Amino acid sequence: MLSQIDGDYHMLNEKDLINLELCTIDGFIRQLTAQEGSFLHLVRPDELLASTQIAMEKDYLDELYKNASERLDKLMLTEANTN
């Protein structure tokens, strides 16, 4: 994971950061999935059901994952074309 450029060490390059983002998003999705059926939640008339809130959050995370995957694909394609 360490990249060396002219003797300087950088902790994460762009590809590593995107991979970290993908892993983080995937972890959040898995956590939400695990929580979906594991709680009791009383809902006020003006609130969404917890399951609806979780579904909305998972949709949002799925979109973030898709965007990060596309960025990673573009980066890898660029790297392949420059090598």
Salt bridges, closest charged atoms under 4 A:
GLU21 OE1 - ARG71 NH2 2.52
ASP26 OD2 - ARG30 NE 2.77
GLU36 OE1 - LYS58 NZ 3.33
GLU47 OE1 - HIS41 NE2 3.96
GLU79 OE1 - LYS15 NZ 3.34
